[in-house]
Amino acid sequence: MTDLRVRTSTTAGWAAVAAVATVLMVLVMLGPWALGTYALMGLLAAFGLWVVAVHPQSVFRFTGFVLAGAPLIPAPGLGAPLILILGLAVWVVLMMAVRPAVRLGWVEALVALSVVVSGISVLMTSPDLVSIVEYGRWVIAFALVIPLRLLGAKDLVSFGRAYVAGACFGSAVGMLLVAVDRQGYLLDQLTAFGYDVRGGNLRVVRGSEETSLRLTSTYVDPNMGGFVLVVGLVLAVALLRGVPRVVVSAIIGGAVLLTLSRTSIATAAVAFVVIVVLGNVGMRARVGMIVAVAASAVVGLAIPAVRLRLLDSFGPTDAGTQARQAAFNDYVDAMRGQWWFGKGWGIEEFRDPTVGQVTNFVANAPLLTVYRAGVIVGLIFVALLVAGMFRSVRLLQTGTFPQAVVAAGFVAVALVALQLDFPVALLPPATMAFGVLLAYLSHDRWADELDREAA
């Protein structure tokens, strides 16, 4: 495994210096007018290259924080989400740091196979610019798991704690906004975080008795945010100890409840049931988790919006449940004649929320993968989930407590989150968050670092 704290090579350092000099020379040649946007972009690029060369581990930490804390924030001057730029930067870090030994495992094999077959599906459906861009975004997000798996134990733990810090930040901001911004005025000012400049950024759910405000925080979409936060909750329990674990888990767990994302709430609940019933954990830890989750359930049900949201899920007035059922019923007809390569990557229902609502595509990650890229890609994704489930069972039976927590989280994600919603298939931040969980599940030695810290 690569330890990024090992000194980077002299060649990498000089390469960064040369890049900075080149950027400055280009700015001089462009003339005074370049001192605006181009100058800013050039300085940011130069600073980024310097960080990569001198402090490579900070790139991973920053990536973890941004992914969990503000995943849709655009990169300055580029317009593309910063997290996708960072998704490329982590590969640069690996090349500029001490080169990792080649370690090909089941994760790398299935990810690479999925990328190749998905590329074929793009060529066979609609190889236009929009489709190619969407495919590229997905590849960057999906492939994040590989550089994470190549990290040393200490650096992976550091990345995970940065992710938890980002999730805690996003949770705190979200709960504050829910408390003081009932009309969405402050949300409309957060365009730098990805919100619509035209306003109207509130997300609400209309129940049988009242309309409830959903926590969106820095995530824009509450369902995507809920998934990112669930992964943060799993990592908080796994990587932290003592009072910090209790406080941070309570903050992130509270935010998950306030997203009113039934899928995320159910995923967290199933993860708890899995580790309590199947996990090889001590009685003290088991009792502690039962008490913590019981207290969370009481608090959650005491919040009217959460209670009504959960109760309405089983009623005839819930439009979301009815839409999901209708999409499942229509799935075979929608896929007729397009099973092998799917309906395409740049189709309008994936890019326009209004068209997507009318089309009502299926809210299931494996089925939506088939919908977009074909049955072969879907089967590869299912194979990845099955392999992860086998790994999870092993860790639940023989792993340490942190490993069992991650394994329980993966089981819950595979059985609940991916079956009841689609962010992991379509939204890069959710895809990346899934990759983070998969990296912790499949990495062999990060738990040893926690043991060394506790010794």
C-alpha positions as CSV (number, residue, x, y, z in Angstrom):
1,M,0.0,0.0,0.0
2,T,1.2,3.5,-0.7
3,D,2.0,5.7,2.2
4,L,1.7,9.3,1.0
5,R,3.6,10.7,3.9
6,V,6.7,9.2,2.3
7,R,8.7,12.1,0.8
8,T,7.8,12.8,-2.8
9,S,10.5,12.5,-5.3
10,T,12.8,15.5,-6.2
11,T,11.6,15.1,-9.7
12,A,8.0,15.8,-8.6
13,G,9.0,18.9,-6.7
14,W,10.9,20.3,-9.7
15,A,8.0,19.5,-12.0
16,A,5.7,21.6,-9.8
17,V,8.2,24.5,-9.8
18,A,8.5,24.3,-13.6
19,A,4.7,24.2,-13.9
20,V,4.4,27.3,-11.8
21,A,6.9,29.1,-13.9
22,T,5.2,28.1,-17.1
23,V,1.8,29.4,-15.8
24,L,3.3,32.7,-14.9
25,M,5.1,33.1,-18.3
26,V,1.8,32.4,-20.1
27,L,0.0,35.1,-18.0
28,V,2.7,37.6,-18.9
29,M,2.4,36.8,-22.6
30,L,-1.4,37.2,-22.5
31,G,-1.1,40.7,-21.3
32,P,-2.7,42.9,-18.6
33,W,-6.2,41.7,-19.4
34,A,-5.3,38.2,-18.2
35,L,-4.9,39.5,-14.6
36,G,-8.6,38.7,-14.0
37,T,-10.1,35.3,-14.3
38,Y,-7.1,33.7,-16.1
39,A,-4.8,35.0,-13.5
40,L,-6.9,33.5,-10.7
41,M,-7.2,30.2,-12.5
42,G,-3.4,30.2,-13.1
43,L,-2.6,30.9,-9.5
44,L,-5.0,28.3,-8.3
45,A,-3.5,25.7,-10.7
46,A,0.0,26.6,-9.6
47,F,-1.0,26.3,-5.9
48,G,-2.6,23.0,-6.6
49,L,0.5,21.6,-8.2
50,W,2.6,22.8,-5.3
51,V,0.3,21.1,-2.8
52,V,0.3,17.8,-4.8
53,A,4.1,17.9,-4.9
54,V,4.8,18.9,-1.3
55,H,1.7,17.7,0.7
56,P,0.1,14.9,-1.3
57,Q,-1.8,13.5,1.7
58,S,-3.7,16.8,2.0
59,V,-5.2,16.3,-1.4
60,F,-7.0,13.2,-0.2
61,R,-8.1,14.8,3.0
62,F,-9.5,17.8,1.1
63,T,-11.2,15.4,-1.3
64,G,-12.9,13.6,1.6
65,F,-14.0,16.8,3.2
66,V,-15.5,18.3,0.1
67,L,-17.2,15.1,-0.9
68,A,-19.0,14.9,2.4
69,G,-19.3,18.6,3.1
70,A,-20.1,20.4,-0.1
71,P,-20.1,17.9,-3.0
72,L,-21.7,20.2,-5.6
73,I,-19.5,23.3,-5.1
74,P,-18.1,24.3,-8.5
75,A,-14.4,24.6,-9.1
76,P,-13.4,28.3,-9.4
77,G,-13.3,29.4,-13.0
78,L,-14.2,25.9,-14.5
79,G,-17.9,25.4,-13.7
80,A,-17.4,21.7,-13.2
81,P,-18.0,20.4,-9.7
82,L,-14.8,20.6,-7.6
83,I,-15.2,17.1,-6.4
84,L,-14.7,15.8,-10.0
85,I,-11.5,17.9,-10.3
86,L,-10.3,16.4,-7.0
87,G,-11.3,12.9,-8.3
88,L,-8.7,13.4,-11.0
89,A,-6.2,15.1,-8.7
90,V,-5.9,12.0,-6.4
91,W,-4.6,10.0,-9.4
92,V,-2.0,12.7,-10.0
93,V,-1.0,12.4,-6.4
94,L,-0.5,8.7,-6.7
95,M,1.8,9.2,-9.7
96,M,3.8,12.0,-8.1
97,A,4.2,10.2,-4.8
98,V,6.1,7.0,-4.4
99,R,4.7,4.7,-7.0
100,P,2.3,2.1,-5.5
101,A,2.9,-1.6,-6.0
102,V,0.3,-3.0,-8.5
103,R,-2.4,-4.7,-6.5
104,L,-5.2,-6.1,-8.7
105,G,-8.1,-7.4,-6.7
106,W,-11.8,-8.1,-7.3
107,V,-12.7,-4.4,-6.9
108,E,-10.3,-3.2,-9.5
109,A,-11.2,-6.0,-11.9
110,L,-15.0,-5.3,-11.7
111,V,-14.6,-1.6,-11.8
112,A,-12.3,-1.8,-14.9
113,L,-14.7,-4.2,-16.6
114,S,-17.7,-2.0,-15.9
115,V,-15.9,1.1,-17.3
116,V,-15.0,-0.8,-20.5
117,V,-18.4,-2.3,-21.1
118,S,-20.1,1.0,-20.2
119,G,-17.9,2.8,-22.8
120,I,-19.1,0.3,-25.4
121,S,-22.7,1.1,-24.4
122,V,-22.0,4.8,-25.0
123,L,-20.7,4.0,-28.5
124,M,-23.7,1.8,-29.3
125,T,-26.4,4.2,-28.1
126,S,-25.7,7.9,-28.6
127,P,-22.0,8.8,-28.7
128,D,-22.7,12.5,-28.7
129,L,-20.8,15.1,-26.6
130,V,-23.4,15.1,-23.8
131,S,-23.3,11.3,-23.4
132,I,-19.5,11.3,-23.4
133,V,-19.4,14.0,-20.7
134,E,-21.9,12.1,-18.6
135,Y,-19.9,8.9,-19.1
136,G,-16.7,10.7,-18.1
137,R,-18.2,12.1,-15.0
138,W,-19.4,8.7,-13.9
139,V,-15.9,7.1,-14.6
140,I,-14.2,9.7,-12.4
141,A,-16.7,9.1,-9.6
142,F,-16.8,5.3,-9.9
143,A,-13.0,4.9,-10.1
144,L,-12.3,6.8,-6.9
145,V,-12.4,3.5,-5.0
146,I,-9.1,2.4,-6.8
147,P,-6.8,5.2,-5.5
148,L,-8.4,4.9,-2.1
149,R,-7.6,1.2,-2.0
150,L,-3.9,1.9,-2.9
151,L,-3.5,4.2,0.1
152,G,-1.6,3.1,3.2
153,A,-3.6,2.4,6.3
154,K,-2.8,5.7,8.0
155,D,-3.7,7.8,5.0
156,L,-7.0,6.0,4.4
157,V,-7.9,6.6,8.1
158,S,-7.0,10.2,7.6
159,F,-9.1,10.4,4.5
160,G,-12.1,8.9,6.3
161,R,-11.9,11.3,9.2
162,A,-11.8,14.2,6.8
163,Y,-14.9,12.8,5.2
164,V,-16.5,12.5,8.6
165,A,-15.5,16.2,9.4
166,G,-17.2,17.2,6.1
167,A,-20.3,15.3,6.9
168,C,-20.4,16.9,10.3
169,F,-20.0,20.4,8.8
170,G,-22.8,19.7,6.2
171,S,-25.0,18.3,9.0
172,A,-24.5,21.3,11.3
173,V,-25.1,23.8,8.5
174,G,-28.2,21.9,7.4
175,M,-29.8,21.8,10.9
176,L,-29.1,25.5,11.4
177,L,-30.8,26.3,8.1
178,V,-33.8,24.1,9.0
179,A,-34.1,26.0,12.2
180,V,-33.7,29.6,11.0
181,D,-34.4,29.6,7.2
182,R,-38.0,28.3,6.9
183,Q,-38.6,30.4,3.8
184,G,-35.4,29.4,1.9
185,Y,-33.9,32.9,1.7
186,L,-30.5,31.8,2.9
187,L,-30.6,28.8,0.6
188,D,-31.1,31.1,-2.3
189,Q,-27.8,32.8,-1.4
190,L,-25.8,29.6,-1.5
191,T,-25.4,29.5,-5.3
192,A,-21.7,28.9,-4.8
193,F,-22.6,25.5,-3.3
194,G,-24.6,24.5,-6.4
195,Y,-28.0,26.0,-5.7
196,D,-30.2,27.5,-8.5
197,V,-29.4,31.2,-9.0
198,R,-33.1,31.7,-9.8
199,G,-34.1,30.8,-6.2
200,G,-36.9,28.5,-5.2
201,N,-34.4,26.1,-3.6
202,L,-36.5,24.8,-0.7
203,R,-37.3,21.1,-0.7
204,V,-40.5,20.1,1.0
205,V,-42.6,16.9,1.4
206,R,-46.4,17.1,1.4
207,G,-47.9,14.6,3.9
208,S,-51.4,13.8,4.8
209,E,-51.4,16.3,7.6
210,E,-48.8,19.0,6.9
211,T,-46.0,20.1,4.5
212,S,-42.6,19.5,6.0
213,L,-39.3,21.2,5.2
214,R,-36.4,18.9,4.3
215,L,-32.8,19.4,5.2
216,T,-30.8,20.1,2.1
217,S,-27.8,22.0,3.6
218,T,-24.9,22.1,1.2
219,Y,-26.2,19.0,-0.8
220,V,-29.0,20.6,-2.8
221,D,-30.8,17.3,-3.2
222,P,-31.9,15.8,0.2
223,N,-31.9,12.2,-1.1
224,M,-28.4,12.4,-2.4
225,G,-27.3,14.3,0.8
226,G,-29.0,11.6,2.9
227,F,-26.9,8.9,1.3
228,V,-23.6,10.9,1.6
229,L,-24.5,11.4,5.3
230,V,-25.3,7.8,5.9
231,V,-21.8,6.9,4.7
232,G,-20.4,9.6,7.0
233,L,-22.4,8.1,9.9
234,V,-20.9,4.7,9.3
235,L,-17.4,6.0,9.1
236,A,-17.9,8.2,12.3
237,V,-18.8,5.1,14.3
238,A,-16.0,3.1,12.8
239,L,-13.1,5.6,12.9
240,L,-13.9,7.7,16.1
241,R,-13.8,6.7,19.7
242,G,-15.3,8.0,23.0
243,V,-17.0,11.3,23.2
244,P,-16.1,12.4,19.7
245,R,-17.9,9.3,18.3
246,V,-21.0,10.0,20.3
247,V,-21.2,13.7,19.5
248,V,-20.4,13.5,15.8
249,S,-22.6,10.5,15.3
250,A,-25.5,12.3,17.0
251,I,-25.0,15.4,14.7
252,I,-24.8,13.4,11.5
253,G,-27.6,11.0,12.5
254,G,-29.9,14.0,13.3
255,A,-29.2,15.4,9.9
256,V,-30.1,12.1,8.3
257,L,-33.4,12.2,10.0
258,L,-34.1,15.8,9.0
259,T,-33.5,15.0,5.3
260,L,-36.7,13.1,5.6
261,S,-35.2,10.6,3.1
262,R,-36.9,7.4,4.0
263,T,-34.3,5.4,2.1
264,S,-31.5,6.9,4.1
265,I,-33.3,6.5,7.4
266,A,-34.1,2.9,6.6
267,T,-30.5,2.2,5.5
268,A,-29.1,3.5,8.8
269,A,-31.7,1.4,10.8
270,V,-30.9,-1.8,8.8
271,A,-27.1,-1.2,9.4
272,F,-27.8,-1.1,13.1
273,V,-29.9,-4.3,13.0
274,V,-27.2,-6.1,11.0
275,I,-24.4,-5.3,13.3
276,V,-26.4,-6.1,16.5
277,V,-27.7,-9.4,15.2
278,L,-24.8,-10.6,13.1
279,G,-21.8,-8.7,14.2
280,N,-19.0,-10.3,16.3
281,V,-19.0,-7.5,18.8
282,G,-18.8,-7.4,22.5
283,M,-21.8,-7.2,24.8
284,R,-20.8,-3.7,26.0
285,A,-20.6,-2.4,22.4
286,R,-23.9,-4.1,21.6
287,V,-25.7,-2.6,24.6
288,G,-24.3,0.8,23.8
289,M,-25.5,0.7,20.2
290,I,-29.0,-0.5,21.3
291,V,-29.3,2.4,23.8
292,A,-28.0,4.9,21.3
293,V,-30.3,3.8,18.5
294,A,-33.3,3.6,20.9
295,A,-32.7,7.1,22.0
296,S,-32.4,8.3,18.4
297,A,-35.7,6.6,17.5
298,V,-37.4,8.3,20.4
299,V,-36.0,11.7,19.4
300,G,-36.8,11.1,15.7
301,L,-40.4,10.1,16.4
302,A,-40.8,13.1,18.6
303,I,-40.2,15.3,15.6
304,P,-43.6,15.7,13.9
305,A,-42.1,16.0,10.4
306,V,-40.1,12.8,10.8
307,R,-43.0,10.9,12.4
308,L,-45.5,11.9,9.8
309,R,-43.0,11.2,6.9
310,L,-42.5,7.6,8.1
311,L,-46.2,7.0,8.9
312,D,-47.3,8.3,5.5
313,S,-45.0,5.9,3.8
314,F,-47.6,3.2,4.3
315,G,-50.6,5.3,3.4
316,P,-52.5,5.7,0.1
317,T,-51.7,9.4,0.0
318,D,-47.9,9.0,-0.5
319,A,-47.2,10.0,-4.1
320,G,-43.6,8.9,-3.9
321,T,-44.4,5.3,-3.1
322,Q,-47.0,5.2,-5.8
323,A,-44.6,6.6,-8.4
324,R,-42.0,4.1,-7.4
325,Q,-44.4,1.2,-7.8
326,A,-45.6,2.5,-11.2
327,A,-42.0,2.7,-12.4
328,F,-41.4,-0.9,-11.4
329,N,-44.5,-2.0,-13.2
330,D,-43.6,-0.2,-16.4
331,Y,-39.9,-1.2,-16.4
332,V,-40.0,-4.1,-18.7
333,D,-42.1,-2.2,-21.3
334,A,-39.7,0.8,-21.0
335,M,-36.7,-1.5,-21.7
336,R,-38.2,-3.4,-24.6
337,G,-35.7,-3.7,-27.4
338,Q,-32.9,-1.9,-25.5
339,W,-31.7,-4.5,-23.0
340,W,-28.2,-5.0,-24.3
341,F,-26.9,-1.5,-24.3
342,G,-29.5,0.5,-22.5
343,K,-31.3,3.7,-23.4
344,G,-28.2,5.9,-23.4
345,W,-26.2,8.2,-21.1
346,G,-27.2,11.6,-22.2
347,I,-31.0,11.1,-22.4
348,E,-33.1,14.0,-21.3
349,E,-34.7,12.4,-18.3
350,F,-31.3,12.1,-16.6
351,R,-30.6,15.8,-17.1
352,D,-33.9,17.6,-16.7
353,P,-35.8,17.0,-13.4
354,T,-39.1,17.9,-15.0
355,V,-38.7,15.4,-17.8
356,G,-37.4,12.8,-15.3
357,Q,-40.5,13.2,-13.2
358,V,-42.7,12.7,-16.2
359,T,-40.7,9.8,-17.5
360,N,-40.7,8.3,-13.9
361,F,-37.7,6.0,-14.4
362,V,-37.1,3.3,-11.9
363,A,-35.7,4.3,-8.4
364,N,-33.4,1.3,-8.1
365,A,-29.6,1.5,-8.7
366,P,-29.0,-1.9,-10.4
367,L,-32.1,-1.6,-12.6
368,L,-31.3,2.0,-13.5
369,T,-27.8,0.9,-14.4
370,V,-29.4,-1.5,-16.9
371,Y,-31.8,1.2,-18.0
372,R,-28.8,3.5,-18.9
373,A,-26.1,1.1,-20.0
374,G,-27.6,-2.3,-20.6
375,V,-27.9,-5.7,-19.0
376,I,-24.2,-6.6,-19.1
377,V,-23.2,-3.5,-17.1
378,G,-26.0,-4.2,-14.7
379,L,-24.8,-7.7,-14.1
380,I,-21.3,-6.5,-13.4
381,F,-22.7,-4.1,-10.9
382,V,-24.7,-6.9,-9.2
383,A,-21.5,-9.0,-9.2
384,L,-19.7,-6.2,-7.4
385,L,-22.5,-6.1,-4.8
386,V,-22.5,-9.8,-4.3
387,A,-18.7,-9.9,-3.8
388,G,-19.1,-7.1,-1.3
389,M,-21.8,-9.0,0.5
390,F,-19.5,-12.0,0.9
391,R,-16.7,-9.8,2.2
392,S,-19.2,-8.2,4.6
393,V,-20.3,-11.5,6.0
394,R,-16.7,-12.4,6.6
395,L,-15.9,-9.1,8.4
396,L,-19.1,-9.4,10.5
397,Q,-18.0,-12.8,11.7
398,T,-14.3,-12.3,12.1
399,G,-13.4,-8.6,11.8
400,T,-12.8,-6.0,14.4
401,F,-15.6,-3.7,15.6
402,P,-14.8,-0.9,13.1
403,Q,-14.6,-3.4,10.3
404,A,-18.0,-4.9,11.4
405,V,-19.5,-1.4,11.3
406,V,-18.4,-0.8,7.8
407,A,-19.6,-4.3,6.7
408,A,-23.0,-3.7,8.3
409,G,-23.1,-0.3,6.5
410,F,-22.4,-2.0,3.1
411,V,-25.0,-4.7,3.7
412,A,-27.6,-2.0,4.5
413,V,-26.6,0.1,1.4
414,A,-26.8,-2.9,-0.9
415,L,-30.1,-4.2,0.4
416,V,-31.9,-0.9,1.1
417,A,-30.3,2.3,-0.4
418,L,-29.5,0.8,-3.8
419,Q,-32.9,-1.0,-4.1
420,L,-35.1,2.0,-3.2
421,D,-33.4,5.0,-4.7
422,F,-31.1,5.9,-7.6
423,P,-28.5,8.6,-6.6
424,V,-25.6,6.1,-6.6
425,A,-26.3,5.3,-10.3
426,L,-26.8,8.9,-11.5
427,L,-25.2,11.5,-9.2
428,P,-21.4,11.6,-9.0
429,P,-21.2,12.5,-5.3
430,A,-23.3,9.5,-4.3
431,T,-21.3,7.3,-6.6
432,M,-18.1,8.5,-4.9
433,A,-19.6,8.0,-1.5
434,F,-20.4,4.4,-2.4
435,G,-16.8,4.0,-3.6
436,V,-15.6,5.3,-0.2
437,L,-17.6,2.7,1.6
438,L,-16.4,0.0,-0.8
439,A,-12.8,1.0,-0.3
440,Y,-13.1,0.6,3.4
441,L,-14.9,-2.7,3.0
442,S,-12.2,-4.1,0.7
443,H,-9.0,-2.5,2.2
444,D,-7.1,-5.0,4.4
445,R,-5.2,-2.9,6.9
446,W,-6.9,0.3,7.9
447,A,-8.3,-1.3,11.1
448,D,-4.7,-2.1,12.2
449,E,-4.0,1.6,12.3
450,L,-6.9,2.1,14.7
451,D,-5.5,-0.6,16.9
452,R,-2.1,1.1,16.9
453,E,-3.6,4.4,17.9
454,A,-5.5,2.7,20.8
455,A,-2.4,0.9,22.1
